[in-house]
């Protein structure tokens, strides 16, 4: 069955044509709209590589039906820093060595934005628990935790930058 | 203490060697703009998909494609009959079919491929293909591959390699003898970026360009061209963005299939694996059974090592022969031992094919020899650290292959450096929370809230290892790089694959240090230049780093000649200081940017390490190029009754030669230890009757943020005189001895709990192994 609907992504309306019923938001973003910043690595919500915000809630786009995201505000990695310059989280990832192969990175950037926007002074356990839905196979997570700490300190006005 | 807080002498210029400039691909990666191979697309592109065997061993009686051809949108279906060139491929022996012809040998073996207008069409077409099988008895017990109890499952036979090592006096005995049998489970590399490629056919089908995530473009090209029946120069490879590798991209997976479909259709074709298909589509770490007996003096000094090693290579050879070589030749670990009798087997079964994964054979050997060193310590009444220090290898010591270790070998220094690192300051369960409660996430079992603090026991364990660097056993191993200096800007070209490790950062650092430039451009990574060899075996910093260094030095020599002629100076007295050329004799100086204005200097260099030898029938020969060493100390909390483990800290002292980029080294150490932790306590591919049972990320467990403890590291810096930049590869060692260190720590905790029973001779350690 061919579907036709509109998704509101990063503040703009995107028409989706010829989608099939039940197609995931991830597949629609990547294959039909060309927004390939969100990655797919497990297709079952385990790895977090496809993390996006739907109505300000962090979700795995591979587990959301595209049709269920109609009339909602979707934010993807392409829209996390609307003014063009990298966000504080993105800068911290690059500067702290939190990026190696980079495949998990877009999903983690989304998850860390969600974390530091909700909790202004997370403990080490909170950081690790909040991000435990995002797998990284390269870094062993140490530099990612450092990047999160750098953002938290910076936002509290205590950072080095 | 952070390993980034190392004291340094004169601080190097930012961006040069010894500093941690940001990755050139970093901003694109954090913005989601970096093109991984799975992100590639082209106008008119079709999609490909693979039909795979459902039996571990069966004869194919017929393949009926008629219903699949009727699926609307199907444009090509190919089988073994459609392979125009060599029907098989492989890294060492070409024994693996592009498509199974008469027989399938593992669950997941490719039988056919289709191309269609949409992945969903491909899925329907695959479902419509009817394969009739005659099911054959699978060979699943590796011992039966040796004893002849099972008929050959492949024309090449069931034994892939058998190699013995006999060193010194094979009849030597020691007053203390310890022995046991160890098992290592099958681990998956579990890179996040799934296999993906896009092939663009040349007009007329006379050639093809393949964009692919791989570890070794030129080796891929060689195997692809042979199977396509095309000359190598008609097959061009371009690196697609690589989402991790860890060994799993060294073998061919979808490369040949993608090219065949594109050539058949005369239009671009993309293929991309799902996670479930990825578990079937690449090689894994060999499961192994290793018996070891150590003889020693009562003082704990090694006298002789005996071992029998059996590696299950699965259905096809891949790199099994080289994996086995590493295991048997480094069976002694980083310890002196003059006498040895080792019997190594790599065999064929109807399990998933095994090949390269970070640590490459040494991981398996190390779990055995480090478990043995702890047995020896116990038998001799020694501390685990003391027994290792008493036997620690140094430069000039001889391996059981007769090869002398000429590299710096700071084994004792690595152990002492790790020992000096602080133990965790948090008690079991962490510091009390503000409300006085326990942070359950810091207890074994975590959010399950099953463990009680009072039941949890903390243990400490050690693991130390040796790893060979680069390719061994007479392989002609080299790397190529080109440097162009134009108007003060250096452009580097190489076929070195960036898998995430940071070679792109390092290459630019080398150019800045050698040439005194700030701006370095990196050209596309493809086969338009000579081979760089594989991004594996901890070899690219040494090999491609050596090639980039040599190319930049060649350009610098020409720059100096030009400057000397122009300014009446002696070229041999010129050097680079910061971003200036300086005449050491007169003190004359001028900026490189100014001196190179209007010039175009272009040099290509090949770096080759000295040749190595094959082993003789007694396993003797200088088969390895170089060695690196590392020590790990693990701290774990264990609930013995529930069999739950929480790794609290891993400390490490690593022999790195020279630190070229502190942040990159940290990343390799932390990431490598995470994979070692995975093998220790959670990661294993489970096959029952030859069928994978957990080929997905829900059932194949990977360490998360909560599983991975803080790492404290000390970098033991002794520049290696044989390494072109003084630096040793750092990628594999962190993975190798972190596993036995964690298991030793679990054993220590159980001992303290008076829970003497299980020896924990198998990894990964499961809860049932602890509380049995």
Interface residues (C-beta under 8 A of the other chain):
Chain A: X20 X30 X36 X37 X38 X39 X40 X41 X42 X43 X44 X46 X47 X49 X76 X77 X78 X81 X86 X90 X91 X93 X94 X95 X97 X99 X100 X101 X102 X103 X104 X105 X106 X109 X125 X127 X128 X129 X131 X132 X133 X134 X135 X136 X137 X138 X139 X140 X141 X142 X143 X144 X145
Chain B: X20 X22 X23 X25 X26 X27 X29 X30 X31 X32 X33 X34 X35 X36 X38 X39 X120 X189 X190 X191 X192 X193 X194 X241 X242 X243 X244 X246 X274 X275 X430 X439 X441 X442 X447 X499 X500 X501 X502 X663 X664 X666 X667 X669 X670 X671 X672 X673 X674 X675 X696 X697 X698 X702 X703 X704 X705 X706 X708 X710 X711
